[in-house]
């Protein structure tokens, strides 16, 4: 029994020594067993740097450059010939109309080439979670990730094109956005391909043309 108490006391002292008392504050650098990029070498805004002669980390704008406004400040651009398509065609980039409603039409011509583009990008970025058929049964489900949207459910079939586009662009819930990976045209192409998957899922055999039946071996 005395050996057990001694071992227990040793464990407690060791744990407290390493982790410290809960709630205590310490100015010392914490010990990171797995840093996970929490601590990175970087300069903070208005920080100092011995690399530059003036000792400042911030760098001034190159001589001769002129500000031409930002995506959120279009009316204050400095040049009258400045063009920004995102403000000429908001639906194409945001999925919403000028009135703030979800777009119900495609801003691109939907043809075979457009659908093929959507299929290519869908299979690269979307099928891993949502499944090749769009039924929410992607390979990630085999590794414990559940809850991927089933595009054949009524709420997704009735969802406006622009809302699906916006989800692809910005993400939703645990899904990260793909706005930095897919161009506006590619995002809309994915929306179009999702509509194709939905149409194919609910199409009956007697609705197919003879040519399609022959292609499918029916």
C-alpha positions in Angstrom: 0.0 0.0 0.0 2.8 2.4 0.8 4.4 1.7 -2.6 1.1 2.5 -4.3 0.8 5.8 -2.3 4.4 6.7 -3.1 3.8 6.1 -6.8 0.6 8.0 -6.8 2.3 11.0 -5.1 5.1 10.9 -7.6 2.7 10.9 -10.5 0.7 13.8 -9.0 3.8 15.9 -8.4 5.1 15.2 -11.9 1.8 16.1 -13.5 1.5 19.3 -11.5 5.1 20.2 -12.2 4.7 19.8 -15.9 1.2 21.2 -16.4 1.0 23.6 -13.4 -2.1 24.3 -11.3 -5.2 24.9 -13.2 -6.1 28.6 -13.5 -2.6 29.8 -12.7 -1.1 32.4 -15.0 2.5 32.2 -16.1 4.4 34.5 -18.4 6.8 31.8 -19.5 6.6 30.4 -23.0 4.3 27.3 -22.9 5.6 23.9 -23.9 4.2 22.8 -27.3 4.5 19.1 -27.9 2.6 19.4 -31.2 3.0 23.1 -32.2 0.6 22.8 -35.2 1.9 26.1 -36.6 0.6 28.0 -33.6 3.9 29.8 -33.2 5.4 31.2 -36.5 8.2 33.6 -37.2 6.5 36.7 -38.5 6.4 40.5 -38.3 3.5 42.1 -36.6 1.9 45.3 -38.0 4.1 48.3 -37.4 6.7 46.0 -35.9 10.5 46.4 -36.0 12.9 44.8 -38.4 16.7 44.9 -38.5 16.7 43.9 -42.1 15.7 47.3 -43.4 17.7 50.5 -42.9 14.8 52.4 -41.3 14.1 49.5 -38.8 10.5 49.2 -39.9 8.9 45.9 -40.9 6.1 47.7 -42.8 7.1 48.6 -46.4 5.8 51.7 -48.1 4.0 51.4 -51.5 6.3 51.4 -54.5 7.0 54.8 -55.9 4.5 55.7 -58.7 1.7 53.4 -57.7 -1.8 54.8 -57.5 -4.7 53.3 -55.6 -7.6 52.4 -57.8 -10.2 51.5 -55.3 -11.3 48.2 -53.9 -14.0 45.6 -54.6 -16.0 47.2 -51.8 -15.5 50.8 -52.8 -16.1 50.8 -56.5 -17.6 54.3 -56.8 -14.4 55.9 -55.5 -12.0 54.6 -58.1 -9.5 57.1 -59.3 -9.8 56.4 -63.0 -12.9 56.9 -65.1 -12.0 54.1 -67.4 -11.7 51.6 -64.6 -13.8 48.5 -65.2 -14.8 45.9 -62.6 -16.9 43.1 -64.0 -17.9 42.0 -60.5 -20.0 45.2 -60.2 -21.4 44.9 -63.8 -22.6 41.3 -63.2 -23.2 40.7 -59.5 -25.1 37.5 -60.1 -22.1 36.0 -61.8 -19.8 36.4 -58.7 -22.2 36.5 -55.7 -25.1 34.4 -56.7 -27.5 37.3 -55.9 -29.3 39.8 -58.1 -29.2 43.6 -57.6 -32.2 43.3 -55.4 -30.5 40.8 -53.1 -32.5 37.8 -54.2 -30.9 34.5 -55.1 -30.3 34.2 -58.8 -32.6 31.7 -60.6 -30.9 31.8 -64.0 -27.4 30.8 -65.1 -25.1 33.8 -66.1 -23.3 31.5 -68.5 -24.6 29.5 -71.5 -25.4 26.0 -70.3 -24.2 23.6 -73.0 -22.3 20.3 -73.2 -18.9 21.9 -72.7 -20.1 23.8 -69.6 -21.6 20.6 -68.1 -18.3 18.7 -68.7 -16.5 21.5 -66.9 -18.8 21.2 -64.0 -18.5 17.4 -63.9 -14.7 17.7 -63.9 -14.6 20.1 -61.0 -17.4 18.3 -59.1 -15.5 15.0 -59.2 -12.3 16.7 -58.0 -13.7 18.9 -55.2 -17.2 17.7 -54.3 -17.6 13.9 -54.9 -15.3 13.0 -52.0 -18.0 14.1 -49.5 -21.2 14.4 -51.6 -20.7 11.2 -53.6 -20.2 10.7 -57.3 -24.0 10.6 -57.7 -24.6 13.5 -55.4 -26.4 11.4 -52.8 -24.2 12.4 -49.9 -22.4 9.1 -49.8 -18.8 10.1 -50.5 -15.7 8.2 -49.4 -15.3 10.5 -46.4 -18.4 8.8 -44.9 -16.3 5.7 -44.5 -14.0 7.6 -42.2 -16.6 9.0 -39.8 -17.6 12.2 -41.6 -21.4 12.2 -41.7 -23.9 14.8 -42.6 -22.8 15.6 -46.2 -25.7 17.0 -48.2 -27.8 14.7 -50.3 -28.6 16.8 -53.4 -31.6 14.7 -54.3 -33.5 15.8 -51.2 -36.4 18.1 -51.9 -34.8 21.2 -50.2 -31.8 21.0 -52.5 -33.8 20.4 -55.6 -35.9 23.5 -54.8 -33.0 25.6 -53.8 -32.2 28.5 -56.2 -29.1 28.2 -58.4 -27.6 31.2 -56.7 -27.9 29.8 -53.2 -26.0 26.7 -54.2 -23.4 28.8 -55.9 -23.0 30.9 -52.8 -22.5 27.8 -50.7 -19.7 26.6 -53.1 -18.1 30.0 -52.9 -18.2 30.7 -49.2 -19.0 27.3 -47.6 -21.6 26.4 -45.0 -21.5 24.8 -41.6 -18.4 22.5 -41.5 -17.9 22.8 -45.3 -15.2 25.2 -46.3 -15.7 27.6 -49.2 -14.1 26.9 -52.6 -14.0 30.5 -53.8 -10.3 30.4 -53.7 -10.0 27.2 -55.8 -12.8 27.6 -58.4 -13.4 30.5 -60.7 -16.9 32.0 -61.0 -17.4 30.1 -64.2 -16.3 26.8 -62.6 -18.6 27.3 -59.6 -21.6 27.9 -61.9 -20.6 24.9 -63.9 -20.6 22.8 -60.7 -24.1 24.1 -60.0 -25.2 23.1 -63.5 -23.8 19.6 -63.0 -25.6 19.2 -59.7 -28.8 19.9 -61.6 -27.9 17.3 -64.1 -27.4 14.7 -61.3 -30.7 15.7 -59.8 -32.5 15.4 -63.1 -30.8 12.0 -63.8 -31.8 10.6 -60.4 -35.5 11.3 -60.9 -35.8 10.5 -64.6 -37.8 7.3 -65.4 -36.8 4.9 -68.1 -39.9 5.6 -70.1 -38.9 9.3 -70.3 -35.6 8.5 -72.1 -35.2 8.9 -75.8 -34.4 5.7 -77.9 -30.9 7.1 -78.5 -30.3 7.4 -74.7 -31.7 4.0 -74.0 -29.3 2.5 -76.6 -26.4 4.4 -75.1 -27.3 3.1 -71.6 -27.9 -0.4 -72.9 -31.6 -0.4 -71.9 
